[in-house]
Structure formats: structure tokens, C-alpha cells
Amino acid sequence: MTDARSTGLGLRAAPTHDAIFALIGPTAVGKTEISLEVARQLGAEILGCDSMQVYRGMAVLTQQPTAAQRADVPHHLIDCIEPTELFSVGQFREAAMSTIADIQARGRAVLAVGGTGLYLRALIDGLCEAPAGDPTIRDRLWNDVGEQGSPALFARLQRVDPTAALRIHPHDARRVVRALEVFEMTGRPLSSYWHEQRWLRVPALVVGLTRERTELYARIDRRVERMLREERVLEEVRQLDLTRLSRTARQVHGLPYLEPFLRGELSEAEMIPAWQQQVRNYAKRQWTWFRAEPRIHWITMARGSSASGTTEEILAAFRLGGKVLT
């Protein structure tokens, strides 16, 4: 594997205070394959930036890099948390900061790869010092989500913290609940803590990959079919103890339809399009989230574009300094 200090690209493995590299984009855009070649060229190790790929026993459901890919390029924060455990953005940032320090201490570069925008923002911009949660309040709010739906609680959030509501999707129940939890605990809107951030920020050169929307949706549909026909996702789900999945692990795409299908409550003809639509909706939300971030350098992949050609575009963007998130 080539060390970034000797690539001739004007790039070097960075000590802790230097920028990391990041490659982000919507699900199914093709990040995994391209990130391997980018990492090789940079002399980098890959830091997972995906809220679902952290879970063990869900390699197919979360489309984790394969064992061969992880053997080719070292990956971190992939396949490392039991699905019975909750995993928060705060836990991610703490683990990521420790991992970055370790990688850079060994003279390697860091390439963060994923599609969870909240994780990327937490990594780069830090986290506010809002108080830890209250399980009693949180459980009551989650019960409200189940009874009333996330949009109803989002309307409540708009009344008490309109600033936070501008940055949270109405169907992002986890973040809606967290914002309401903080308000109920403290009487202060969560957004008021954002202005008091004290955590160290991590500068990053960030490139985003995207495709024409109809092509991306077609890739999503094919991926779901492949997971079912070729990658034995049903066998994987059968191996999970579904009664013990944590609230965060339960948010993995497809599970709301695979469970009733395996119980005989949904036909395959009903399950597949519902799952595909769920992932397409998620990709749309990712687009909305990332497009609101002006500090990302975007590359649109043409239909049939090669991984090598896209890699060169990404490296050129990094070589030119890209847009540093600071």
C-alpha cells in the first residue's frame, strides 16, 4: 500500500491537527468500491461514517465492505457493535477521535467514508455540551412517537425549538426525541447549546459523490434484489435475535418489511417494492441533508463511469485543497 507522503500528489499523512479526508454520498452511489482505490492512493485507512454499518451480524442488511475489502484496506468502526446495544452519535465521535489519533500516530492518512450526515457533522464540527439524557423522559417520548407518529412530535418541536426544527427532518424520530428530551429536562432549547460548543473541531477535505436521480434509484432497486437473490439476506435476518435488537439497530433499512415477510404477513410482491421505496426515500433525505452543506466538493458520476476515472477526480479535488470543513 502506497504511503501518501510518497504519492507525488502533494498529499501527506497528517498528524492530529491536520485535515482528514472524507468521501460521502447517498446510499448505493458506489462509495465502497471507489473508496478502496482512493485509500490506496492516499496511503489511508478507512474510518466508517455510517450509523448502521457499525453493527455485527448485519453485514448484508447494512451493505458493509466485504471481508476481502477490509483485508485489502484497513477499516475502522465497521462491524464492531453488538446489535443489542444502543449506539449514539456521541459514542461515534468519541470512538472516531480515538481512531483518528491512532491512525495518524502511525503515519497514515484517514479517509472517512459513509452516508450518515449527522456523523460527519459531529466528527468535523464537534458536539454541543447538552446534558445527558433522561431515560424516563426519553421512553415517554418514544411511546408518543409510537402512538402519534414522528410528525406530531416534530410539530411540538417546531413550537419549542424552531431553530432545531430547521435542521431536523420531521421523520427523523431519534433527533426529534433528543431535542424534545433536552427541552423537557432543562427548559432550554437544544439549539441554544449549539452556540456553546467547546469540542475540538477536525478540519477535513470532503468530496461528495452523486448520480442522476433516476439512475441512483435504479441502483437502489437492483441492490435490494441482489441482497435477496444473491446475498442471502433472509438467512442473515433469521440469525438475528429480533426481540433483542436495540432501538438504533432496529432502524436498519428493510427490517420493517423483512420481519412481517418472514412471519407470512407480507408477500414477496408486497415486501420488495416497500423496501425499495424506503431506501429511495432515505436517499432523498440524504440528498437534502448534504446539499444544505456548502462546504462539500461534489462530483457527479456519469452513467457507466469507471471507478478509476472517478478516483482520479477525487484525488484531483483533494490535491487542489478541496473545500476544507472547519
N, C-alpha and C positions, 0 to 999 in steps of 0.2 A: 504494500500500500504506500502510495507516494505521500511524503510529508509536505504539507502546504508551504513550508518555508523554502522548498526547492522546486516548486512547480513552474517558476518563471512567470507566474500570474501577478506578481506584486502582492501576493497574499501571504500571511504568516499565521502560524498557530498563535493564539492570543493569550497573554496572561489574563488574570481575573478581570482587570479593569478595561480590557479591550472588548470590541464588539464580537458577538457571536453571529453566526449565520442562521437564517431561518427560511424554510420553504413551506408555504402554506397554500391552501386552496380547498375548494369544496370536495366532498366525498366523490370517489370514482373518477376524479380528474386525471389520475395517473401519477400521483406523487411518489408512491413507493418505489417503482422501478427507476424513475429518474433520480430520486434522492440517493440511490446507491452509487450511481456514477458520479454525481456531484460530490458526494462524500469522499469517494476515492480520489477525485481530482484535488480536493481541498486538503486531503490528509485529515479528514474529520471523522469523529464518531457521532452517531445519530442519537439525539435526545427526543424521545417520543413526546408529542404535544397533542395527545388525543385522550379524551376523558374515558373512553371505553376500552381502548387497547391495553390499558393497564391491567385488565382482569385476566386471571388464569382460567383455563377451561373454556375460553370463548374465542379461540383463535380464528375460527371460520366466521362466527357471528360478527366479530369486530374487524375482520379482514386484517389481522396482524401480519407483519412481514413473516415469511416462512423461516423455518429453522436454517435452511441453506442461506437465505439472505442475511440472517443475523450472524451466521458464521463468516460470511464474506466481509461484512462491515459491522463493527460492534454497535449494538443498540442498547439504549437505556430507557427505563420507565416503560417497558413493554412486558406484558405477561408477568407481572410482579406482585399483584394484589389479589387476595382471595375474593371471589365474588360474593361472599357473605359479608364483606367489610364495606363500610362507607368510605368514600374517598373524596375529599373536598379539594377545592382549588387552593386553599391554604396549604394542605398537605402536599399537593403537587409542587407548589412553588418552593417549599422547604426542601423537598427531595431534589428538585431540579437545580437549585442553587448549590447544593452539596455535590451533585453530579458534575455540574459545570466546573466547579473548583477542582475536582479530582481530574477531570479530563485535561483541563488546561495546565495543571501542575505536571502532567506527563508530556507536555509539549505538543498536544494535539488540538486541533480546532473543534468547535462544536457546531453541529448542524441540527437545529430544532426542526422537526417535521411533523405536520399534523393539520387537522382542520378544526380544532376547538379554539375558537377565537378568544374565549374568556381565559383559557390557559395561556395563550400567547400574551395577552394584555397583562395578566397577573405576573408573568415572568419578566416582562420588559418594564412595565410601569410600576410594579410593586403592588402591595395590598394595603388597604386602609386599616387603621387600628380600631375598627369597630369591635365591640365586646363579643366574647364567645357566646354561642347560642344557649338558649334555654329549652331543654327537651320538652317540657310541658307545653310551652307556647308553640313550639315547632310542631309537635304531634297534633295539637288542636288545629293549627293552620292547615296541616296536611289532610286532616279529616274534612276541613272546609273545602279543600281542593276536590276531594272525592265526592262530596255532596253537591257542591255548587259549580265546580269547574274552575280551571285556572283563569279564564277571562273575568269571572266575577271577582276574584281576589285581585286581579290586575286593576280593575276599576277602583277597588278600595285603595290600592297603592297610588293610583293617579290622584286621589284626593289628599293623601297624607304626605306623599313624596313625589310630586310631578317631575322633578329633575331625574330621579332614579328611573321613573317610568319611561322617560325618553330613551333610556339605554337598555331597557329590558323588553324582550318580546312578550306579548300577552300570554303565549303558550309555554313560556319558559318557567314552569311551575317552581323549580328549585330556586331560581333567583328571586322570583316574586315572593315566595315564602320567606326567604332570608331577609329581604328588605322589610317586610311587614314584621318579622320577628324582632329585628333591631328597633324598629319604631315602638313596638309594644313594650320592649324591655326598658328603653331609655327615654321615650318621649321625643327623641331626636330622629329626623330622617336619616337614612343610611347615607344619602348623598352629602350630608354635612361632614361626614368623616372623610370623604374623598379629598377634601381640601387640606387634610391634616396628615397626608401620607408622609411617612418618615423612612420607609424601607428603601434600601439601595436599589436604584434602577439599573437595568442591564442594557447597555446600548446594543443594537442589533441591526444587521443588514438583512432586510426582509424582501423576498421575492414571492409573489403570488402567482399560481398557475390557474388558468381558467380555460374554458372551451365555449363554443357556441352552445346556447342553452339546449336546443333540441338534441344535439349530439351528446351532451352530458346526460340528459335524461335517458337516451337510448343506452348509454353505457351503464347507467344505474339498473335499468331493466334487465340487461344481459347479465350483470353481476348477480342479481338475485336468482335468475335462472341457473347460473353456473353454480352458485352456492348449494342449490337444491339438487341439481342433476350430477354434478361432478365432485363437489367438495364435502358431501355427507353432513350437511348442517343439521339434518334431523337427528342423526346419531349423536351429534355433539349436544344438542338440546336435551335429548333423552338422558345423557350422562350427568346433566346438571341437577342439583337438588333445588328445584324451582321454589320450594316452600321456604328456603333459607336465603334467597338472594337479597342483597342489600338494596335499599331504595335507589342508590345510584347505579348499581349494576343492572337493575331491572329496566333502566331506561334504554338499553341496547335496542337498536332497530330490529324489527322483525318479530321480537318476542311476543308482543300483544296478539299476533296472528298465528305464530307457530304453536303456542300453547293450546289455544282452542282447536287448532287443526289436529294436533296430536290427541286431543280428547274426543275427536269426532264431531266437534261442534261447528266447524267450518270445513267446507270442501276446498280442494286444491284450487279450483276455479275462482273461489272467493278469496282465498288466502293470498295467492301470488299478487294479484293487482293491488290489493290493500297494502301489502308490504312494500311494493314498488312505489306506490303513491306516498307512503310515509317517508321513504328515503328521498324522493323528489322534493317533498315539502321541506325536509331538513336542508337539502342542498340550496333551496331558495332562501331559507333563513340564513345560511352561511354566506351566501352572496350579499344579502342585505347587511350583515354584520361587517364583513370585510370591506365592502365598498364604502362604508362610512369611515374607514381609516385611510386618510390621505397619504400616510407615510409608507405605503406598500408600493413597490415597483411591480406592475402587472405584466405578465406575458400570456398572450392568448395563443393556445396551441391549435394549429390548423388541423383539419381532419387528415389523418394519415401521417402527421408529422412524426419524425423519428425521435427516439429518446436521446440519441447522440446530438442531434441538432438543437433540441431544447436545452440539453445540458450546456452546450456552448453559449446559448443566450443567457442562461442563468449565471454562468461564470463571468460573462462579459459584464452583466449588471453588478455583480459583486466586485469585479475588478475596478469598475468605474466609481465604486463607493456606494452605489445604490441609493437608497433613502434610509438614513440611519434613524431608527426609532430611539429617541432619547427623551 
